[in-house]
Amino acid sequence: MPRMLLAALLALLASPLAAEPRLASVEYPPYSTSDLPDGGALVELTRRAFATQGYQPQIDFKPWARVRAELGSGDFQGALTLWPKEIEEESLIASQPLFYSRLGVFVRTDAPQPFHSVADLRGRRIGAVRGYGYPDHVRQAGLDLEEAVSDINNLRKLAAGRFDMVLVEQQVGEYLVTRDEQLRGRLQWQEPELATIPLMVGFVAPRPGEPDWGAIFARGLRELQDSGELRRILKRHASWR
């Protein structure tokens, strides 16, 4: 093979166009979790959107603190199951909203904690997750928040009586509680919700010569929507209970 042709072939194989996107994800079931074969609703949606464009993304599950630390290293092109505050703090490019979270509290079934607004929660011991982008009106409400590394850790502490309540997304809490024999029947969601928050994928701004993964993902989503596959994915995951 002539040297020039060989060099051109090697350059093509090494180019960013031949790369696959690598994304990080937190454990946020049922939207994203390593416990489900398809990774959860948002993970499957992300994989299918990229697949329509000919890509097979690698998705690594990590605690949110690790995701934040590694996004700036260049190892990841984005992260999923993020709230707008997290995307803003990490200077990521947001996808369109893919799901909507109901943020609120779980309490012990035998010890309900009635309240009407976030201000009513002052003085109560509340579990939260370190580094999560909780809305400003929650962060600035003067609550007694004790942070841990994950929602499941907080729910177990709640069941043990170490908290009065845990700050968690409703679907996440229900998923974790119903699948844990030590928690099932002992913890419950308590109205009202504190916020409705969109869930999105956030992408690192592309460097010169690299693919614009955010734009590629957006094209894939449009194809899923036009084909009806998006609706089928959402319908299939709506029955996780």
C-alpha positions as CSV (number, residue, x, y, z in Angstrom):
1,M,0.0,0.0,0.0
2,P,1.5,3.4,-0.9
3,R,2.7,5.4,2.1
4,M,0.4,8.4,1.4
5,L,-2.6,6.2,1.3
6,L,-1.6,4.3,4.4
7,A,-1.0,7.6,6.2
8,A,-4.4,8.9,5.2
9,L,-6.1,5.7,6.3
10,L,-4.4,5.8,9.7
11,A,-5.4,9.5,10.1
12,L,-9.0,8.7,9.3
13,L,-9.1,5.9,11.9
14,A,-7.6,8.1,14.5
15,S,-9.9,11.1,13.8
16,P,-12.6,12.1,16.3
17,L,-15.2,11.1,13.8
18,A,-14.3,7.4,14.5
19,A,-14.8,8.0,18.3
20,E,-17.7,7.0,20.4
21,P,-19.1,9.3,23.1
22,R,-18.3,8.5,26.7
23,L,-20.9,9.7,29.3
24,A,-21.1,9.5,33.0
25,S,-24.3,8.9,34.9
26,V,-25.4,8.9,38.5
27,E,-27.5,6.2,40.1
28,Y,-31.0,7.7,39.7
29,P,-33.4,4.9,39.3
30,P,-35.7,4.2,37.5
31,Y,-34.3,6.8,35.1
32,S,-30.7,5.6,35.2
33,T,-29.3,2.7,37.1
34,S,-26.9,-0.2,36.7
35,D,-29.6,-2.5,38.4
36,L,-31.7,-2.6,35.3
37,P,-30.7,-4.5,32.1
38,D,-31.4,-1.5,29.9
39,G,-29.9,1.0,32.4
40,G,-33.3,2.7,33.0
41,A,-35.5,5.0,30.9
42,L,-33.0,7.8,30.3
43,V,-30.1,5.6,29.7
44,E,-32.0,3.6,27.1
45,L,-33.3,6.8,25.5
46,T,-29.7,8.1,25.3
47,R,-28.4,4.9,23.7
48,R,-31.2,4.8,21.2
49,A,-30.8,8.4,20.2
50,F,-27.1,8.0,19.5
51,A,-27.7,4.7,17.8
52,T,-29.9,6.4,15.1
53,Q,-26.8,8.5,14.3
54,G,-24.5,5.4,14.1
55,Y,-22.9,5.8,17.6
56,Q,-22.7,3.4,20.6
57,P,-22.1,5.5,23.7
58,Q,-20.2,4.2,26.7
59,I,-22.1,5.1,29.9
60,D,-20.3,4.7,33.2
61,F,-22.2,4.9,36.5
62,K,-20.5,6.9,39.3
63,P,-21.4,8.9,42.4
64,W,-22.2,12.5,41.6
65,A,-19.2,13.8,43.4
66,R,-17.0,11.7,41.1
67,V,-18.9,12.8,38.0
68,R,-18.3,16.4,38.8
69,A,-14.6,15.8,39.5
70,E,-14.1,13.9,36.2
71,L,-16.1,16.0,33.8
72,G,-13.3,18.5,33.5
73,S,-10.7,15.9,32.9
74,G,-11.7,15.4,29.2
75,D,-12.5,11.7,29.8
76,F,-16.2,12.3,29.5
77,Q,-18.1,14.1,26.8
78,G,-21.2,14.6,29.0
79,A,-23.3,13.3,31.9
80,L,-26.9,12.3,32.2
81,T,-29.8,12.5,34.6
82,L,-28.9,16.0,35.5
83,W,-30.9,18.9,36.9
84,P,-30.6,22.4,35.4
85,K,-28.6,23.7,38.4
86,E,-26.0,21.0,38.0
87,I,-25.7,21.7,34.3
88,E,-25.2,25.4,35.0
89,E,-22.6,24.7,37.7
90,E,-20.6,22.4,35.4
91,S,-20.9,24.8,32.4
92,L,-22.5,22.0,30.3
93,I,-24.7,22.3,27.2
94,A,-28.2,21.1,28.1
95,S,-30.4,18.7,26.1
96,Q,-34.1,19.3,25.9
97,P,-35.9,18.2,29.1
98,L,-36.5,14.4,28.8
99,F,-38.4,13.7,32.1
100,Y,-39.7,15.8,35.0
101,S,-38.8,15.0,38.6
102,R,-41.0,15.7,41.6
103,L,-38.6,16.7,44.4
104,G,-39.9,16.3,48.0
105,V,-39.5,14.2,51.1
106,F,-39.9,10.7,52.3
107,V,-40.8,10.0,55.9
108,R,-41.3,7.0,58.2
109,T,-44.7,5.5,57.8
110,D,-45.2,5.5,61.5
111,A,-43.9,9.1,61.9
112,P,-45.5,11.4,59.3
113,Q,-44.2,15.0,59.1
114,P,-47.1,17.3,58.0
115,F,-46.0,20.5,56.3
116,H,-47.3,23.1,53.8
117,S,-44.2,24.8,52.5
118,V,-40.4,24.4,52.5
119,A,-40.2,26.9,55.4
120,D,-42.2,24.5,57.6
121,L,-39.3,22.0,57.4
122,R,-36.9,24.2,59.4
123,G,-35.7,22.6,62.6
124,R,-36.2,19.0,61.3
125,R,-33.3,16.7,60.6
126,I,-33.2,16.1,56.8
127,G,-31.0,13.8,54.7
128,A,-29.7,15.1,51.4
129,V,-27.1,14.0,48.9
130,R,-23.7,15.7,48.7
131,G,-23.3,17.9,45.6
132,Y,-26.8,17.5,44.2
133,G,-28.1,20.7,42.5
134,Y,-31.1,21.3,44.7
135,P,-33.2,24.3,43.7
136,D,-32.1,27.6,45.3
137,H,-35.3,28.0,47.3
138,V,-34.6,24.7,49.0
139,R,-30.9,25.4,49.6
140,Q,-31.5,28.9,50.9
141,A,-34.5,28.0,53.2
142,G,-32.3,27.5,56.3
143,L,-32.9,23.8,56.5
144,D,-30.9,21.4,58.7
145,L,-29.5,19.2,55.8
146,E,-27.1,16.4,56.5
147,E,-25.4,15.2,53.4
148,A,-24.5,11.6,52.4
149,V,-23.2,10.0,49.2
150,S,-26.4,8.5,47.9
151,D,-30.2,8.4,48.2
152,I,-30.3,4.8,49.4
153,N,-27.9,5.6,52.3
154,N,-30.2,8.4,53.4
155,L,-33.3,6.3,53.2
156,R,-31.7,3.6,55.4
157,K,-30.7,6.3,57.9
158,L,-34.3,7.5,57.8
159,A,-35.6,4.0,58.6
160,A,-33.1,3.8,61.5
161,G,-34.5,7.0,63.0
162,R,-31.4,9.2,62.3
163,F,-33.5,11.6,60.2
164,D,-37.0,13.0,60.4
165,M,-37.2,13.0,56.6
166,V,-35.1,12.6,53.5
167,L,-35.0,15.0,50.5
168,V,-35.4,12.8,47.4
169,E,-37.1,12.6,44.0
170,Q,-40.4,10.8,44.3
171,Q,-39.9,8.1,41.6
172,V,-36.3,7.5,42.9
173,G,-37.5,7.1,46.5
174,E,-40.4,4.8,45.5
175,Y,-38.1,2.6,43.4
176,L,-35.5,2.2,46.1
177,V,-38.0,1.6,48.9
178,T,-40.1,-1.0,47.0
179,R,-36.9,-3.0,46.2
180,D,-35.4,-3.1,49.7
181,E,-36.9,-5.5,52.2
182,Q,-35.6,-3.4,55.1
183,L,-37.4,-0.3,53.8
184,R,-40.6,-1.7,52.1
185,G,-43.7,-0.6,54.0
186,R,-41.6,1.5,56.5
187,L,-41.1,4.6,54.4
188,Q,-43.5,6.7,52.3
189,W,-43.6,9.8,50.1
190,Q,-45.3,12.8,51.8
191,E,-47.0,15.6,49.9
192,P,-46.6,18.4,48.9
193,E,-43.8,18.3,46.4
194,L,-41.1,21.0,46.9
195,A,-40.3,21.4,43.2
196,T,-40.8,20.0,39.7
197,I,-37.4,19.7,38.0
198,P,-36.5,18.7,34.4
199,L,-34.0,15.9,33.9
200,M,-31.6,16.4,31.0
201,V,-28.3,15.2,29.5
202,G,-25.5,17.8,29.7
203,F,-22.6,17.9,27.2
204,V,-19.2,19.3,27.4
205,A,-18.6,22.0,24.8
206,P,-16.9,20.4,21.8
207,R,-13.2,21.2,21.3
208,P,-11.9,22.1,17.8
209,G,-12.1,19.0,15.5
210,E,-14.3,17.0,17.9
211,P,-17.9,16.0,17.2
212,D,-20.7,18.1,18.6
213,W,-22.2,15.4,20.7
214,G,-25.0,17.6,21.9
215,A,-26.1,18.3,18.4
216,I,-25.8,14.6,17.4
217,F,-27.9,13.6,20.4
218,A,-30.6,16.2,19.5
219,R,-30.8,14.9,15.9
220,G,-31.2,11.3,17.3
221,L,-34.0,12.4,19.6
222,R,-35.8,14.0,16.7
223,E,-35.6,10.8,14.8
224,L,-36.9,8.8,17.7
225,Q,-39.8,11.2,18.1
226,D,-40.6,11.1,14.3
227,S,-40.5,7.3,14.2
228,G,-42.7,6.9,17.3
229,E,-39.8,5.0,19.1
230,L,-39.6,7.7,21.7
231,R,-43.2,7.2,22.8
232,R,-42.7,3.4,22.9
233,I,-39.6,3.7,25.1
234,L,-41.5,6.0,27.5
235,K,-44.5,3.7,27.6
236,R,-42.4,0.6,28.3
237,H,-40.6,2.3,31.3
238,A,-43.8,3.7,32.7
239,S,-44.7,0.2,34.0
240,W,-41.5,-0.3,36.1
241,R,-43.6,-0.9,39.3
